[in-house]
C-alpha cells in the first residue's frame, strides 16, 4: 500500500531567495502570516549579490537635467533603508554592514550648463550637494582632477551581510529545494501547490498564496505550470571586477554624454582583505555584447582616461555576465517601480520583480496591499519542513568566485605530503 503524502498548509509560500523574497518573507512573517521560502541555489545568488549594493534615490536617472518617473519612484528609498538600518523601519537591518553613507557623481570634464543648473536648483536640494575641493575622496584628490564633483544622499550596503541579516530575522524559514525532486502543480480549480519527494516521504505544501520572486527564474516557473502572464524581459549586462592593491575605497558614478553614468565604481573586499572594484554603468551595458577579453580592454581604457593617475599595473581582471529580470514593458522600456501581479490562470499565485535592489521594500508593500485587498489573513500556524528539506545556504559573492583565495601554507603542505590513501 502506498503511503499518502504528508500535507502542510501555510499562509505564504515564497519561491526565490534573493533580496525580494527575503524582504517579503520578513514583512509577511512580521504581519503574523506563516511563511516558508524556497531557494534552489543559495540565498542571494544571481542578481542580489551581483548588484553593487547601491540604495539610491534616483538622481542617476536625471542626467538629462530633469526629474523622471524612475527618479521620483525611488526618491524616498534611501530614507526608508536608513530607518531599517537603525532598527526603526518595517524590517530590522541593524546587522547589515554599510559600506558608504554616500555616493559621488563626477565628470571627467565640466558638466553642461543645463545639468549644472539642475543640480543647483531647489528641487534637488538635500539630494545633491557640490563637493568642495578639500572634501574630495582620496581617489579624486589629485592635482590632475579637473571635473565637477557632487555628493549624493545614496548609500551603499554590503549585500552579503544584508542577505544574512534578512535570513537570520526569519531563522528556520528558508529552505533549499531541488527541482529534480519537487514540482509545482495546478489543480482543476486553478490553485497551485508544491509536491516534494524526499527521504522522509512525499510532502504536499498548500498555501493561501504562492509568490514567485525568483528573478529570471520566474519565467521558467510559470512555463512549467503552463502559464505565460505576467511576462518577463531580460536586460543583459556584463560587469567587470578588478582586484587591485590600492588602499582606498570609492563609490561613484562618472558622467558621460549619455543618459546613464559612463562608469560606476563600487568597492568590495575579499575574505582575505584584498580590494576589488566592481565596474558598472554604461560600461556594463555595452559589455553585454562583448567578449570578456574585449570588455576588460575597454575597462582598462576607461580607467586610464578617467583616472590616469591610478596605476593599475598588476591588477587582476574578471567579468560577470548577468541578466536583470524585469516585468515586460512596451518597447523594452525600463520599469520605474517594483512590480507584482496575480498570475493569469492561477488564483493563488502572485509574481513579482523588484526591478532594482533599492525597491525591494516597495515590492513587499505592494504584496501586502494585495493580500489585504483579497482579504487574506493569517490563518495557519507556522510549521517547519526540516524533515523534508535542508536550510538554504548563503551564496558567495561574484568576486569570491572570480578571485578564489590561494592555498594557505598549511593546506599547501598537506597536499604535498598527502598519503596515497588519503581521501
C-alpha positions, 0 to 999 in steps of 0.5 A: 500500500502506498503511503499518502503524502504528508500535507502542510498548509501555510499562509505564504509560500515564497519561491526565490531567495534573493533580496525580494523574497527575503524582504517579503518573507520578513514583512509577511512573517512580521504581519503574523502570516506563516511563511516558508521560502524556497531557494534552489541555489543559495540565498542571494545568488544571481542578481542580489549579490551581483548588484553593487549594493547601491540604495539610491534615490534616483538622481542617476536617472536625471542626467538629462537635467530633469526629474523622471518617473524612475527618479521620483519612484525611488526618491524616498528609498534611501530614507526608508533603508536608513530607518531599517538600518537603525532598527526603526523601519518595517524590517530590522537591518541593524546587522547589515554592514554599510559600506558608504553613507554616500555616493559621488557623481563626477565628470571627467570634464565640466558638466553642461550648463543645463545639468549644472543648473539642475543640480543647483536648483531647489528641487534637488536640494538635500539630494545633491550637494557640490563637493568642495575641493578639500572634501574630495575622496582620496581617489579624486584628490589629485592635482590632475582632477579637473571635473565637477564633483557632487555628493549624493544622499545614496548609500551603499550596503554590503549585500552579503551581510544584508542577505544574512541579516534578512535570513537570520530575522526569519531563522528556520524559514528558508529552505533549499529545494531541488527541482529534480525532486519537487514540482509545482502543480495546478489543480482543476480549480486553478490553485497551485501547490508544491509536491516534494519527494524526499527521504522522509516521504512525499510532502504536499505544501498548500498555501493561501498564496504562492509568490514567485520572486525568483528573478529570471527564474520566474519565467521558467516557473510559470512555463512549467505550470503552463502559464505565460502572464505576467511576462518577463524581459531580460536586460543583459549586462556584463560587469567587470571586477578588478582586484587591485592593491590600492588602499582606498575605497570609492563609490561613484558614478562618472558622467558621460554624454549619455543618459546613464553614468559612463562608469560606476565604481563600487568597492568590495573586499575579499575574505582575505582583505584584498580590494576589488572594484566592481565596474558598472554603468554604461560600461556594463551595458555595452559589455553585454555584447562583448567578449570578456577579453574585449570588455576588460580592454575597454575597462582598462581604457576607461580607467586610464582616461578617467583616472590616469593617475591610478596605476593599475599595473598588476591588477587582476581582471574578471567579468560577470555576465548577468541578466536583470529580470524585469516585468515586460514593458512596451518597447523594452522600456525600463520599469520605474517601480517594483512590480507584482501581479496575480498570475493569469490562470492561477488564483493563488499565485502572485509574481513579482520583480523588484526591478532594482535592489533599492525597491525591494521594500516597495515590492513587499508593500505592494504584496501586502496591499494585495493580500489585504485587498483579497482579504487574506489573513493569517490563518495557519500556524507556522510549521517547519519542513526540516524533515523534508528539506535542508536550510538554504545556504548563503551564496558567495559573492561574484568576486569570491568566485572570480578571485578564489583565495590561494592555498594557505601554507598549511593546506599547501603542505598537506597536499604535498605530503598527502598519503596515497590513501588519503581521501 
